[in-house]
Amino acid sequence: MPVERPALRGLIAVVCLLLSAAIAVAQPSQEALSPAQAQVLIDRALANELRSAQDIGHPMRYLLHKTTPRLTSTKEIIETRDGAVARLISLNDQPLSAADEQKEQARLDALLRDPGLQRHRKQAEDADTGRAFKVLRALPRAFLYTYAGTEEKPTGRLQKFTFTPNPEFTPPDLETQALTAMSGAIWIDATSERVTRLEGQLQQDVDFGWGILGRLYKGGWIVIEQADVSGDQWRTVRFQMSMSGRVFWKTRVFDTTEEETQFVPVPAGLSYAQAIAMLRGNMGTAGAGR
């Protein structure tokens, strides 16, 4: 998610979210799919995930409901050519107070006055994307996959694969370090050839920079769900993460649930100033910002 990540989210959640594309080498069972059929499904799903990861031509407007032990918030978000723009609309499932609404409007005013603020946000998003593609390039050799059968769901037939770390994989950078300790399962929609769910768990501690930069502790887990939200546009609709670790010398706990709903396509090429006007409900002046 390009808006408001915890301290390690850029490193860990990008790894986890992009694991939904981790379908490279499988050892299929004979029960439902032949080896050739499984390989075709795997290859096509990987190609679709790669294509989706690179697609910036279908921006969306949606709601992000985020829950942590300390706070629950709901934001309306619009994706633009200048990066995502968000407006806080509720805290702890209650409408903003007058004071909080005033702060939020002042924040949006500051974005409009100073384009450099949004450029900084966009640079952070681009940095996340760069880390994500490092992970994406490593996935074909980072895991070993086993076909685990077929499940019938209301949305269609799902093919399940389990994955474990490939002992021959040597991570080339920090972004791919966590892949060496994660095992789990993914489910592929056989009709759309897309990943619908991923479950992953750290099977051992993961050190970053020989433990100097930080460590993720064994037992942390993630669950990700994807869905077709608008005309074959697939997005993450639910993300859960429960992990603990150490950043330098400070222990951190990451316990987050995010749900994304009410996706609506917006015009490609939308500017961030236009998005702010839309978020304010001022459609008549949406084009006046830039």
C-alpha positions in Angstrom: 0.0 0.0 0.0 1.6 3.2 -1.0 0.1 5.2 1.9 1.2 5.1 5.5 3.4 2.0 6.1 5.0 0.9 9.4 8.7 1.2 9.7 9.5 -2.2 8.2 6.5 -2.2 5.9 8.5 -1.1 2.9 10.9 -4.0 3.4 8.7 -6.7 4.8 5.2 -6.1 3.3 6.5 -5.5 -0.2 8.2 -9.0 0.1 4.9 -10.5 1.4 2.6 -8.8 -1.1 4.7 -9.7 -4.0 4.8 -13.3 -2.9 1.4 -13.5 -4.5 3.4 -13.7 -7.7 5.5 -16.6 -6.4 4.5 -19.4 -8.8 7.6 -20.5 -10.6 8.4 -24.2 -10.1 5.9 -26.8 -8.9 5.9 -30.5 -8.2 2.3 -31.3 -9.1 0.2 -34.2 -7.9 -1.4 -36.5 -10.3 -4.8 -36.3 -8.5 -6.2 -33.2 -10.4 -3.6 -31.7 -12.6 -1.0 -33.5 -14.8 2.6 -32.1 -14.5 2.1 -30.4 -17.9 -1.2 -28.8 -16.9 0.2 -27.6 -13.6 3.2 -26.1 -15.4 0.9 -24.3 -17.8 -1.2 -22.9 -15.0 1.9 -21.8 -13.1 3.5 -20.1 -16.1 0.4 -18.2 -17.0 -0.3 -17.1 -13.4 3.2 -15.9 -13.1 2.9 -13.9 -16.3 -0.4 -12.4 -15.2 1.1 -11.4 -11.8 4.1 -9.8 -13.5 1.8 -7.9 -15.9 -0.4 -6.7 -13.1 2.6 -5.6 -11.0 3.8 -3.4 -13.9 0.3 -2.0 -14.9 -0.1 1.6 -14.0 -2.8 2.3 -16.5 -5.8 1.4 -14.4 -5.8 3.7 -11.3 -8.5 3.3 -8.7 -10.4 5.1 -6.0 -11.1 3.0 -2.9 -11.5 2.8 0.9 -8.7 1.5 3.1 -9.8 0.3 6.5 -6.8 -0.3 8.7 -6.8 -1.9 12.2 -3.9 -2.0 14.7 -4.0 -2.6 18.5 -3.8 1.1 19.0 -6.0 2.6 16.3 -8.6 1.9 13.6 -8.7 4.3 10.7 -10.5 4.6 7.4 -9.1 6.5 4.4 -10.4 7.2 1.0 -7.5 6.9 -1.5 -7.1 7.9 -5.2 -4.2 6.7 -7.3 -2.8 9.4 -9.6 0.2 9.9 -11.9 1.8 11.8 -9.0 1.3 9.0 -6.5 -1.5 8.0 -4.2 -3.5 10.7 -2.4 -5.5 9.9 0.8 -8.1 11.6 2.9 -8.7 10.4 6.4 -12.5 10.0 6.9 -12.9 8.2 10.3 -11.0 7.1 13.4 -12.0 4.1 15.5 -15.0 3.7 13.2 -16.3 7.2 14.2 -16.5 10.3 12.0 -13.7 12.8 12.5 -14.2 15.4 15.1 -14.3 19.0 14.0 -10.7 19.4 15.2 -9.5 16.4 13.3 -11.4 17.4 10.2 -9.7 20.8 10.4 -6.3 19.2 10.6 -7.0 16.9 7.7 -8.1 19.8 5.5 -5.0 21.8 6.5 -2.9 18.8 5.5 -4.5 18.7 2.1 -4.1 22.5 1.7 -0.4 22.1 2.5 -0.1 19.4 -0.2 -1.7 21.8 -2.7 0.6 24.7 -1.7 3.8 22.7 -1.8 4.0 20.1 -4.7 7.3 19.0 -3.2 5.5 17.2 -0.4 3.7 15.0 -2.9 6.9 14.5 -4.9 8.5 13.2 -1.8 5.5 10.8 -1.3 5.9 9.6 -4.9 9.6 9.1 -4.5 8.8 6.8 -1.5 6.3 4.9 -3.6 8.9 4.5 -6.4 11.4 3.2 -3.9 9.0 0.6 -2.7 8.3 -0.4 -6.3 12.0 -0.8 -6.9 12.3 -3.1 -3.8 9.3 -5.0 -5.0 10.8 -5.8 -8.4 14.0 -7.0 -6.7 11.8 -9.6 -4.9 9.9 -10.3 -8.0 13.0 -11.1 -10.0 14.2 -13.5 -7.2 11.0 -15.5 -6.9 11.6 -18.1 -9.6 14.6 -19.4 -7.7 13.7 -18.6 -4.1 11.1 -21.3 -3.5 10.2 -24.9 -4.1 6.6 -25.5 -4.9 4.3 -28.6 -4.5 0.9 -29.0 -6.0 -1.6 -29.6 -3.1 -4.9 -30.3 -4.8 -8.1 -28.5 -5.9 -10.7 -26.6 -3.8 -14.2 -25.6 -5.0 -15.2 -22.1 -3.9 -18.2 -19.9 -4.7 -16.0 -17.9 -7.0 -14.8 -21.0 -8.9 -12.2 -23.7 -8.7 -8.9 -23.0 -6.9 -5.6 -24.9 -7.3 -3.5 -24.9 -4.2 0.3 -25.0 -4.1 2.5 -25.1 -1.0 6.0 -23.4 -1.0 9.2 -23.8 1.0 12.5 -22.0 0.8 14.9 -23.3 -1.9 18.1 -24.3 0.0 20.1 -23.4 -3.1 18.9 -19.8 -3.2 21.3 -17.1 -2.0 19.6 -13.8 -1.5 21.4 -11.0 -3.3 20.1 -8.1 -1.2 18.2 -7.2 1.9 14.8 -7.2 0.2 15.0 -10.9 -0.6 16.5 -12.0 2.7 13.1 -12.9 4.3 12.4 -15.3 1.4 14.9 -17.7 2.9 12.8 -18.4 5.9 9.2 -18.2 4.7 6.9 -21.2 4.0 3.3 -21.3 3.2 0.6 -21.8 0.6 -1.0 -20.0 -2.4 -4.3 -20.6 -4.1 -4.7 -19.9 -7.8 -8.1 -19.3 -9.5 -8.0 -21.8 -12.4 -10.3 -19.7 -14.6 -8.6 -16.3 -14.3 -5.2 -17.8 -13.6 -4.6 -15.3 -10.8 -3.6 -15.8 -7.2 -6.5 -15.4 -4.8 -4.9 -16.1 -1.4 -1.5 -16.4 0.2 -0.6 -17.6 3.6 3.0 -17.4 4.8 4.9 -17.9 8.0 8.5 -17.3 9.1 10.0 -20.7 10.0 13.1 -19.1 11.6 14.6 -15.8 12.6 15.8 -13.6 9.8 18.7 -11.3 10.3 19.3 -8.1 8.2 22.9 -6.9 7.8 24.2 -9.8 10.0 21.7 -8.8 12.6 23.1 -5.3 12.9 20.3 -3.6 11.0 17.6 -5.7 12.5 15.9 -9.1 12.9 12.5 -10.6 12.2 11.5 -13.3 14.7 10.3 -16.8 13.9 6.6 -17.3 13.9 5.5 -14.1 12.2 2.8 -14.6 9.6 0.9 -12.9 6.8 -2.3 -13.6 5.0 -3.2 -11.8 1.7 -6.3 -12.1 -0.4 -6.7 -10.8 -3.9 -9.9 -10.4 -6.0 -11.1 -9.0 -9.3 -12.4 -5.6 -8.3 -13.4 -4.1 -11.6 -13.3 -5.7 -15.1 -10.4 -8.1 -14.6 -8.5 -5.6 -12.5 -7.1 -7.6 -9.6 -6.2 -6.0 -6.3 -5.3 -6.9 -2.8 -8.5 -6.7 -0.8 -7.3 -8.0 2.6 -3.9 -8.0 4.2 -3.1 -9.3 7.7 0.4 -9.3 9.2 1.5 -10.3 12.7 5.3 -10.0 13.0 7.7 -8.9 15.6 11.3 -7.9 15.3 14.2 -5.7 16.2 15.1 -2.5 14.2 18.6 -1.7 15.3 18.2 -2.0 19.1 14.5 -1.3 19.4 11.9 -4.1 19.5 8.9 -3.6 17.2 5.6 -5.4 16.9 3.6 -5.3 13.7 0.0 -6.3 14.1 -2.1 -5.0 11.2 -5.2 -5.8 9.3 -6.0 -3.8 6.2 -9.2 -4.2 4.1 -9.7 -2.4 0.8 -13.2 -2.0 -0.6 -15.4 0.0 -2.9 -13.0 0.2 -5.8 -14.0 2.6 -8.6 -11.8 3.3 -11.7 -10.6 6.8 -12.1 -9.2 8.5 -15.3 -5.6 7.6 -16.1 -3.3 10.6 -15.9 -5.2 12.2 -13.0 -3.1 14.7 -11.1 -2.8 14.8 -7.3 -4.5 18.2 -7.2 -7.4 16.8 -9.2 -7.6 13.9 -6.8 -7.7 16.2 -3.8 -10.6 18.1 -5.3 -12.4 14.8 -5.9 -11.7 13.6 -2.3 -13.2 16.9 -1.1 -16.3 16.3 -3.2 -15.5 19.4 -5.3 -15.8 17.8 -8.7 -16.5 21.1 -10.4 -13.0 22.5 -9.8 -11.2 19.2 -10.1 -9.1 20.4 -13.0 -8.1 23.7 -11.5 -5.1 22.5 -9.4 -2.5 21.8 -12.0 
